[in-house]
């Protein structure tokens, strides 16, 4: 039976199951819907059981179909990983490396470092995904990411970590604000001001809430936005002040309309790390990206 099961048909079945529709899956996979339907029918014949229940409203999975979906996703991921490893062998590095990174790494550090990597390895492609640090680490553990960049934390079992960048927290205020007269600003002083938060529920947001509660205060932004540039626009408009990484402050609050001051707390000395699943041997393309990003 195994010889009759085509990995490409497995991939098409997974696409259809995830899309809930043969037509939508066919469009996504760039294949005719009739051809995709025949592939799935052949797969059902190979297994000797129905995988889908078809109706005018779409498709639903049988119990066997749910099992094939779970295993099929893993098979497709394993084949993609095999392709990446084979492509990275030999002389010139080629293929795709998966990089997950948090927002401050994407804004403040990765553009120049990735440019250097791409110039050194023109046949390589980097698939970049922006995620919160918690999701970056999870993606590395689940082998969804080859390399991750996020806030320094205890390294989970199974991962390796390397220093990536120093990115301390800064207080961003509008030009002329009273706090701009200080050389540095305490967290207690920040909490007395109207605050603009960023990425509610993200790593920075959670950390500031925890630090405020530990000191007997509350981190309670008057508004929260989803990006560092939006935070700085709100500060520029005089709607509040913000705590953001130095990399983001440099990128979006570097004009005369802003003042930036260090956050005067030991825990504000924030660092970023590279993460990668511990493998032996590590694919050459992954090692090349890690070496480039560490530099």
Buried (B, 14 or more C-beta within 10 A) or exposed (E): EEEEBEEEBBBBBBBBBBBEBBBBBBBBBEBEBEEBBEBBBBBBEBBEEBBBEEEEEBBEBBEBBEEBBEEBBEBBEEBBBEEBBEBBEEEEBBBBBBBBBBBBBBBBBBEEBBEEBBEEBEEBBBEBBBBBBBBBBBBBBEBBBBBBBBBBBEEEEEBBBEEBBEBBBBBBBBEEBEBBEBEBBBBEBBBEBEBBBBBEEBBBBBBBBEBBEEBEBEBEBEBBBEBBBBBBBBBBEEBBBBBBBBBBBBBBBEEEEBBBBBBBBEEBEBEBBBBBBEBEEBBBBBBBBBEBBEE
